[in-house]
Structures are given as structure tokens and as C-alpha cells.
Amino acid sequence: MTWLITGGAGYIGAHVVRAMTGAGEKVVALDDLSAGVPGRLPADVPLVRGSSLDGGTLKRVLAEHEVTGVLHLAARKQVAESVAQPTRYYRENVGGLATLLDAVAEAGIRRFVFSSSAAVYGDPRVDLITEETPCAPVNPYGETKLAGEWLVRAAGRAHGIATTCLRYFNVAGAAAPELADTGVFNIVPMVFDRLTRDEAPRIFGDDYPTPDGTCVRDYIHVADLAEAHLAAARRLSDGDPAGDLTVNIGRGEGVSVRELITAIGEVTGDTRAPLVEPRRPGDAPRAVASAARASELLGWTARRSVHEMVGSAWRGWQLHQAADRR
């Protein structure tokens, strides 16, 4: 098997590359490098600079590297940006996926893993979100992920492609400092950024119907997430009898924003009190996965704790901050 990993030089993609190659899988990475960093990839992994919107490049890569399966991670993923630029998100996330699936079908590839998101659920008022929880995304990013799932399943049925859709919850941490998330878009690096600038962390709303009044989320270590991709790929390699699987990828445990900031303070040594600001529109009070299906069907369970996520992310943040100062 040779797996094409789109977005392979990105934060999550590079972790997936390492998990796959570490398990003996042969991979090739495709990345337009708009957010990817070539240095994240092992030297022996081929990197093709290109976009999933470029059908010609896709056909060439699939043929030249004799690709037999695809892990599609490449996408735009910022909620606020998707609200401001919905057509761009539909064009790149859905249009790019359609172009990729056309190339996959033409090449006769029969295994496809799609990186989806818990954003497809929107704001469900349930204790644990199962894969049967109704999908009602509340922003264009979530809409493109749900539309992507529909497209993947339809192409799978039409062309005999065995497919798996992985619905990520909140990703944090790093398997190695050099692989850390360098963007300031998710809560952990956002808090690190505030502390680095000698500012207190921010909490948006402390009056939610949760135990401490702050939003509750399911946080997963990116290394666990990468291992989930490996498990999904291996299931397809072994001839998944279902050929159409949708799975939540989370720890199944809720952590409040205040609890997370407390953990960050314990790791960094900066325990200043957070500032409480008004709620942000669209923030659900609680979003926690049921991870039972992943355990049952993929043989996968998240292993790393919130403190491991925060500690590994902090080491990566410090490495990149030191590099930026040089």
C-alpha cells in the first residue's frame, strides 16, 4: 500500500505522516504549503507541492507514486474565516474534495479516509455526542465538512470506494516540539500567546449551564488523533466489510475552559487569573464525544491526558518562540 496524505505538511497532517511511517506504511504527502511546513516531514517522505483543486497534479501524483489509498486532511478550518469567506471555504473544502474524488475514482483507488469535524453537529444539547446525533452545523466551515461527508459517501457508493469519515473534536498537543501548532487559532496556543505577551488569558462567558459556568469541550492529543488515522487506514487495508464508516475521534471526557486554563497555568507556572469577557456568538455550552464506536470498530482509544497535551504543546511553543527570536 502507498497512501497519499493531503495536507501532509500541516500540523495534524505531519503527525499522521509520522504515525503512518512509524508503523511501516509507505506515504507521499501533498500540500500547497499555505499553512504546511516542509521541515515537519521526515526526509524520506516525498512532498509534492500542490492543491487538491489541481486535477492534473492529483492524477500525476496518484500515478507516479502508485497510490492505493488516500487520507484527505487538506482543508481550510477557521470558523471565523469561513463566516467571512464562505465561497472560498466551499470552493476549497468541497470543490477540492470533488476534484480529488474524481482523480481517485479514475485511478481505481478503493480506500479513502476523510478528515471531518465535530463542527458538523452544531450545537446539540446532549451529554455525549454519538455518531447518530443529528447534524446541524452553525457555520460555513461545519457545513463544508458535512457536505464533504455526503460527497465522500456518494462517491464511495458510485465507484466502489471503501470510505471512513473521522469527526475530530478539539485537537491539541504535539508528538515532538518541532511538530507543534504554530497558529494562534485554537485555545491552547491562544492562551500561550496571551501569556507570552504578559497578558492574562481570556474566558468568553462564565454563565453557561455547566458546572463552573464555562464551556465544556472534548480535547484530544494530536498524537492520539494521528493513531486514529492509522487505525482507520489499516481497517480499510484489511478489507473493511462495511466500506462506509463514520466515527467520532475524541476522549469522551469533558474539560471546561476554566479547567483547561488552570492546567495551562500548572504547566507554564503562570497562574494569573483569567479575564472574563462576554460570550462569543455560536459557542455551544458543551460538546463531548461518545468514543465507543472508535473503540469497537477501529480498536482505537485515546491514551494521552490533558496535562500531556498542554505540556507537549508548551514545549513546542517555547521552541518556536526561541526560533522566532533568533
Backbone torsions as a table, in degrees:
resi	resn	phi	psi	omega
1	MET	NA	139.5	167.6
2	THR	-124.4	125.5	-178.0
3	TRP	-104.4	129.5	168.7
4	LEU	-87.0	127.6	177.3
5	ILE	-114.3	105.7	177.3
6	THR	-78.8	143.3	-173.3
7	GLY	70.8	25.4	-172.0
8	GLY	-69.4	-15.1	177.4
9	ALA	-99.1	5.5	178.5
10	GLY	-80.6	177.8	-179.2
11	TYR	-56.0	-56.3	-179.8
12	ILE	-75.2	-41.9	-176.9
13	GLY	-57.7	-41.4	-179.4
14	ALA	-66.1	-34.1	175.2
15	HIS	-66.9	-38.7	177.5
16	VAL	-64.8	-42.7	176.8
17	VAL	-55.7	-47.2	-177.6
18	ARG	-66.6	-39.0	177.9
19	ALA	-64.6	-42.0	-178.7
20	MET	-67.6	-49.1	-178.5
21	THR	-68.4	-34.0	177.4
22	GLY	-63.8	-25.7	178.1
23	ALA	-93.5	7.2	176.5
24	GLY	89.9	8.5	179.2
25	GLU	-82.7	145.5	177.5
26	LYS	-91.8	129.6	-175.9
27	VAL	-135.8	157.5	168.5
28	VAL	-133.1	138.4	-177.0
29	ALA	-104.3	139.1	172.0
30	LEU	-119.2	129.9	-178.5
31	ASP	-156.7	137.0	177.3
32	ASP	-84.3	-3.3	176.9
33	LEU	63.4	21.2	172.7
34	SER	-69.3	-30.2	174.5
35	ALA	-131.9	-14.3	-178.2
36	GLY	-77.3	157.2	-179.7
37	VAL	-127.3	114.2	-177.5
38	PRO	-54.8	-34.6	-177.6
39	GLY	-65.0	-12.7	176.9
40	ARG	-72.5	-18.8	-172.6
41	LEU	-92.2	143.9	172.0
42	PRO	-58.7	149.7	-174.9
43	ALA	-62.1	-27.5	-175.8
44	ASP	-91.2	6.3	177.8
45	VAL	-97.3	119.5	178.6
46	PRO	-63.4	135.8	175.9
47	LEU	-119.1	121.4	176.0
48	VAL	-106.1	123.4	177.5
49	ARG	-82.9	118.4	-178.4
50	GLY	178.8	170.4	-175.3
51	SER	-114.0	151.0	174.9
52	SER	-69.8	-8.4	174.5
53	LEU	-82.0	-11.6	-175.4
54	ASP	-97.7	93.5	-176.8
55	GLY	-59.6	-37.4	-179.9
56	GLY	-63.4	-45.6	177.9
57	THR	-63.2	-41.4	179.8
58	LEU	-60.9	-47.0	-179.4
59	LYS	-61.4	-40.6	-180.0
60	ARG	-65.0	-45.2	-178.9
61	VAL	-64.0	-44.6	-178.9
62	LEU	-61.8	-38.3	-178.6
63	ALA	-76.6	-49.4	-174.3
64	GLU	-63.9	-34.0	-177.7
65	HIS	-99.8	5.3	178.4
66	GLU	49.4	51.9	-176.8
67	VAL	-68.2	135.9	179.5
68	THR	-118.8	-5.1	176.9
69	GLY	-158.8	155.3	-176.4
70	VAL	-129.6	135.1	169.0
71	LEU	-113.5	109.9	-172.7
72	HIS	-100.4	104.3	179.0
73	LEU	-110.1	-18.6	-174.0
74	ALA	-63.4	125.9	178.3
75	ALA	-174.8	158.5	167.5
76	ARG	-85.2	143.5	-167.0
77	LYS	-141.9	17.5	-179.7
78	GLN	-98.9	121.6	-174.3
79	VAL	-59.6	-51.1	-177.2
80	ALA	-61.2	-40.3	178.2
81	GLU	-63.6	-37.4	-179.8
82	SER	-65.9	-33.0	177.4
83	VAL	-68.3	-38.6	-179.3
84	ALA	-78.2	-29.0	-174.7
85	GLN	-132.2	61.6	-175.0
86	PRO	-62.7	-38.5	-178.1
87	THR	-65.0	-37.1	177.2
88	ARG	-62.4	-42.1	-179.4
89	TYR	-66.1	-42.6	177.2
90	TYR	-65.8	-40.6	-179.0
91	ARG	-63.4	-48.8	-174.4
92	GLU	-79.7	-44.7	-175.5
93	ASN	-76.5	-42.5	-178.5
94	VAL	-92.1	-45.1	178.8
95	GLY	-63.1	-42.5	177.7
96	GLY	-63.2	-39.3	177.3
97	LEU	-63.7	-42.3	179.3
98	ALA	-61.7	-44.1	178.5
99	THR	-61.9	-42.7	179.1
100	LEU	-64.0	-44.2	-179.3
101	LEU	-64.9	-36.0	174.3
102	ASP	-59.1	-45.9	-179.3
103	ALA	-66.5	-38.7	179.0
104	VAL	-63.1	-46.3	180.0
105	ALA	-63.3	-43.0	-179.5
106	GLU	-63.6	-34.3	-178.8
107	ALA	-81.0	-7.1	179.8
108	GLY	76.2	22.4	178.8
109	ILE	-77.7	139.0	-170.6
110	ARG	-121.5	14.8	-179.4
111	ARG	-138.4	128.6	-173.9
112	PHE	-148.3	123.9	175.8
113	VAL	-113.3	127.9	-176.8
114	PHE	-112.1	127.7	175.5
115	SER	-81.1	106.5	177.3
116	SER	-102.8	-155.7	-172.7
117	SER	-157.7	151.3	172.0
118	ALA	-65.0	-12.2	176.9
119	ALA	-62.1	-17.2	178.0
120	VAL	-65.1	-23.5	-176.6
121	TYR	-80.3	-24.3	-177.1
122	GLY	75.5	-121.0	-174.8
123	ASP	-126.2	66.2	-179.1
124	PRO	-75.8	134.1	-179.4
125	ARG	-93.9	70.5	179.6
126	VAL	-132.8	157.7	-179.1
127	ASP	-69.9	-47.7	176.4
128	LEU	-126.9	134.8	-179.8
129	ILE	-89.3	117.3	174.6
130	THR	-98.6	171.2	178.7
131	GLU	-67.5	-14.5	176.7
132	GLU	-92.1	-6.0	175.8
133	THR	-59.2	131.0	-178.2
134	PRO	-57.0	140.7	178.7
135	CYS	-91.5	126.4	178.4
136	ALA	-148.7	71.8	-176.0
137	PRO	-59.2	149.1	-174.8
138	VAL	-113.7	9.4	176.8
139	ASN	-151.7	161.9	-177.7
140	PRO	-59.6	-34.5	177.1
141	TYR	-57.6	-51.1	179.0
142	GLY	-62.1	-36.7	177.4
143	GLU	-61.4	-42.1	-178.8
144	THR	-67.7	-32.3	177.8
145	LYS	-70.5	-39.9	177.7
146	LEU	-67.7	-44.1	176.3
147	ALA	-60.6	-36.4	177.1
148	GLY	-62.3	-41.6	176.7
149	GLU	-61.0	-44.9	179.1
150	TRP	-58.4	-44.6	-177.4
151	LEU	-65.5	-42.9	179.3
152	VAL	-60.5	-46.0	-178.5
153	ARG	-66.3	-40.6	-179.9
154	ALA	-64.6	-43.7	178.1
155	ALA	-64.9	-37.0	178.0
156	GLY	-61.2	-44.7	178.7
157	ARG	-65.7	-41.0	-175.3
158	ALA	-70.6	-33.0	-170.5
159	HIS	-118.9	8.1	178.6
160	GLY	69.5	35.7	179.7
161	ILE	-99.0	125.3	173.9
162	ALA	-76.7	127.0	-172.1
163	THR	-126.2	152.0	172.9
164	THR	-138.3	131.1	175.4
165	CYS	-110.5	122.9	-179.0
166	LEU	-105.1	116.6	-179.7
167	ARG	-93.7	99.3	-178.5
168	TYR	-71.1	145.2	165.3
169	PHE	-97.9	-144.1	-169.4
170	ASN	-87.0	120.2	-171.1
171	VAL	-98.4	138.5	179.2
172	ALA	-152.2	171.3	174.3
173	GLY	89.6	-176.9	179.2
174	ALA	-157.1	140.2	176.7
175	ALA	-75.4	-24.7	175.9
176	ALA	-151.0	148.3	-175.2
177	PRO	-54.4	-37.5	-177.7
178	GLU	-69.3	-13.4	179.7
179	LEU	-97.3	4.2	-173.7
180	ALA	-64.4	156.6	177.1
181	ASP	-70.2	120.4	-179.2
182	THR	-97.3	-7.0	177.9
183	GLY	-81.8	154.7	179.1
184	VAL	-111.3	66.5	-177.1
185	PHE	-123.6	-26.5	-179.7
186	ASN	-102.4	162.8	-166.7
187	ILE	-61.9	-40.5	-176.4
188	VAL	-64.8	-54.3	176.9
189	PRO	-64.9	-27.2	176.6
190	MET	-64.1	-41.3	177.6
191	VAL	-68.5	-42.6	176.7
192	PHE	-56.2	-42.8	-178.7
193	ASP	-62.2	-42.9	178.4
194	ARG	-62.3	-45.8	-178.5
195	LEU	-64.7	-39.3	179.8
196	THR	-62.5	-32.7	178.6
197	ARG	-90.9	14.8	178.0
198	ASP	60.2	40.8	177.5
199	GLU	-122.8	151.0	-179.8
200	ALA	-73.8	147.5	174.1
201	PRO	-60.8	160.0	179.5
202	ARG	-115.8	141.4	171.1
203	ILE	-117.0	126.3	179.7
204	PHE	-96.7	90.9	178.0
205	GLY	93.5	125.2	175.3
206	ASP	-127.9	26.0	-178.7
207	ASP	-122.1	27.8	177.2
208	TYR	-79.3	158.7	179.1
209	PRO	-78.2	62.7	179.2
210	THR	-130.1	166.7	-174.8
211	PRO	-54.7	-38.9	179.0
212	ASP	-112.4	9.8	176.2
213	GLY	86.4	-6.8	179.6
214	THR	-106.3	160.2	-176.9
215	CYS	-60.9	145.6	179.7
216	VAL	-111.9	131.9	-178.5
217	ARG	-134.2	164.2	176.5
218	ASP	-103.4	112.4	-178.3
219	TYR	-103.4	135.3	-179.2
220	ILE	-126.8	137.5	178.0
221	HIS	-69.1	136.8	-177.1
222	VAL	-61.6	-28.9	177.2
223	ALA	-69.0	-36.3	173.8
224	ASP	-64.5	-42.1	178.9
225	LEU	-60.9	-42.6	179.0
226	ALA	-62.1	-39.5	178.5
227	GLU	-66.9	-29.5	174.8
228	ALA	-64.9	-38.4	175.9
229	HIS	-63.1	-42.3	177.2
230	LEU	-60.4	-44.4	179.5
231	ALA	-62.5	-40.5	178.8
232	ALA	-66.1	-42.3	179.2
233	ALA	-63.4	-41.8	-179.2
234	ARG	-66.8	-37.0	177.3
235	ARG	-62.2	-42.4	178.1
236	LEU	-68.4	-36.9	178.4
237	SER	-63.0	-33.2	-178.4
238	ASP	-82.8	1.5	178.2
239	GLY	86.2	61.0	179.6
240	ASP	-51.4	118.8	-177.3
241	PRO	-68.3	-25.9	-178.7
242	ALA	-78.6	-46.4	178.2
243	GLY	70.9	6.0	-179.5
244	ASP	-155.6	91.6	-172.4
245	LEU	-124.8	137.3	175.0
246	THR	-126.2	127.0	-170.0
247	VAL	-138.7	134.3	169.7
248	ASN	-73.5	140.6	175.3
249	ILE	-121.8	99.4	179.7
250	GLY	-156.9	-179.3	179.6
251	ARG	-91.6	-17.5	-177.6
252	GLY	77.5	17.3	179.8
253	GLU	-130.3	135.7	179.9
254	GLY	-90.8	139.2	175.7
255	VAL	-130.5	127.3	-179.4
256	SER	-77.9	160.9	177.1
257	VAL	-59.2	-41.9	179.9
258	ARG	-64.9	-41.1	178.0
259	GLU	-63.3	-39.3	179.4
260	LEU	-65.6	-43.1	179.2
261	ILE	-65.1	-35.7	174.8
262	THR	-61.6	-43.7	178.0
263	ALA	-62.6	-39.7	177.6
264	ILE	-62.9	-40.9	177.9
265	GLY	-62.4	-39.9	179.1
266	GLU	-65.1	-36.8	-179.4
267	VAL	-75.5	-43.8	-174.4
268	THR	-86.1	-20.3	-174.8
269	GLY	84.0	-0.8	179.2
270	ASP	-102.0	100.2	-172.7
271	THR	-107.2	24.0	179.7
272	ARG	-60.4	150.6	-178.1
273	ALA	-69.2	140.2	178.5
274	PRO	-74.7	154.0	172.8
275	LEU	-85.4	136.0	177.6
276	VAL	-100.3	122.3	179.6
277	GLU	-118.8	169.9	-178.1
278	PRO	-61.0	157.3	177.1
279	ARG	-56.6	151.2	171.0
280	ARG	-94.1	143.8	178.1
281	PRO	-61.3	138.1	172.5
282	GLY	88.3	-3.8	178.8
283	ASP	-76.5	119.6	177.8
284	ALA	-75.8	145.4	178.4
285	PRO	-61.4	-38.3	-174.6
286	ARG	-146.4	137.3	174.7
287	ALA	-148.8	97.2	-176.5
288	VAL	-129.2	135.2	-174.9
289	ALA	-82.1	148.9	155.7
290	SER	-87.8	121.8	-177.5
291	ALA	-103.2	15.9	-174.7
292	ALA	-65.8	-40.1	-176.7
293	ARG	-66.3	-39.0	178.8
294	ALA	-61.8	-39.7	178.3
295	SER	-66.1	-44.0	-175.7
296	GLU	-70.7	-45.7	-170.7
297	LEU	-98.1	-26.1	179.1
298	LEU	-105.0	-11.9	-174.7
299	GLY	65.6	29.0	-175.0
300	TRP	-119.3	137.2	173.8
301	THR	-141.5	136.6	176.9
302	ALA	-62.7	138.3	-173.8
303	ARG	-115.4	-18.6	-169.4
304	ARG	-100.8	145.4	-174.6
305	SER	-86.6	169.6	175.9
306	VAL	-61.8	-40.0	179.0
307	HIS	-64.3	-35.7	175.3
308	GLU	-65.5	-40.4	176.9
309	MET	-59.5	-51.4	-175.4
310	VAL	-65.7	-44.2	-179.2
311	GLY	-62.0	-44.1	-179.6
312	SER	-68.6	-38.0	178.1
313	ALA	-65.5	-38.1	-179.3
314	TRP	-66.8	-40.5	176.8
315	ARG	-62.0	-40.3	176.8
316	GLY	-66.5	-41.0	179.0
317	TRP	-60.6	-45.3	-179.9
318	GLN	-62.9	-39.8	178.6
319	LEU	-60.8	-46.9	-177.2
320	HIS	-71.3	-33.5	176.2
321	GLN	-65.0	-40.8	179.0
322	ALA	-64.8	-39.3	179.1
323	ALA	-65.5	-38.7	-179.4
324	ASP	-67.0	-27.9	-178.0
325	ARG	-79.5	-18.8	-177.9
326	ARG	-76.7	NA	NA
